[in-house]
Amino acid sequence: MPVLLRPEEAERWLSMEGGPELLKPAPEDFLRWWPVSRRVNATGRADDLSLIQPIGTSRAGSEAAELRL
């Protein structure tokens, strides 16, 4: 689970005044995830919003069918 700092905690973290007490998992309902195209791995060739669009999971033979979690 990623650690996300609240804006009021960021300065403490960056100034090294804060320590491990700031490192708390993000609330489960705060983050969202979904499968995306494998094109996200092709750096330098594609840079558009379609990279983060959810892909379907029911199309046989599609990128989603190849998705490995």
C-alpha positions in Angstrom: 0.0 0.0 0.0 1.5 3.4 -0.9 2.1 6.0 1.7 0.5 9.4 0.9 1.3 12.5 3.0 -1.3 15.1 3.7 -0.3 18.6 2.6 0.2 19.7 6.2 2.7 16.8 6.7 4.7 17.3 3.5 6.9 20.1 4.9 7.7 18.1 8.0 8.7 15.2 5.8 10.8 17.2 3.4 12.6 19.2 6.1 13.4 15.9 7.9 11.6 17.0 11.0 9.1 14.2 10.6 9.9 10.5 10.8 8.3 7.2 10.5 5.2 8.4 12.4 4.1 10.1 9.2 4.2 6.9 7.2 0.7 5.5 7.4 -1.1 3.6 4.6 -3.5 5.6 2.6 -7.2 4.8 3.4 -8.5 2.0 1.3 -11.3 4.1 -0.1 -8.9 6.9 -1.2 -7.2 5.1 -4.1 -8.8 3.5 -7.2 -7.3 1.0 -9.7 -8.2 -0.6 -12.9 -6.5 -2.5 -15.8 -5.0 -0.3 -18.5 -3.4 -0.9 -21.8 0.1 -2.4 -21.9 1.1 0.6 -24.0 1.8 2.3 -20.7 5.1 0.4 -20.7 6.2 1.7 -24.1 8.0 4.9 -22.9 8.6 7.5 -25.5 6.1 6.1 -28.1 2.8 7.0 -26.6 1.8 9.9 -24.4 -2.0 10.5 -24.4 -4.9 10.1 -22.1 -6.0 6.8 -23.7 -3.1 5.1 -21.7 -5.0 5.4 -18.5 -8.5 4.6 -19.8 -9.9 1.4 -18.3 -9.8 -1.5 -20.6 -12.6 -4.2 -20.6 -12.1 -7.5 -19.0 -14.5 -9.6 -20.9 -13.2 -9.4 -24.5 -11.4 -12.6 -25.4 -8.1 -12.1 -27.2 -7.9 -8.4 -26.0 -5.2 -6.8 -24.0 -7.3 -7.4 -21.0 -7.3 -11.2 -21.6 -3.5 -11.0 -21.4 -3.5 -9.0 -18.2 -1.6 -10.7 -15.4 -2.3 -9.5 -11.8 
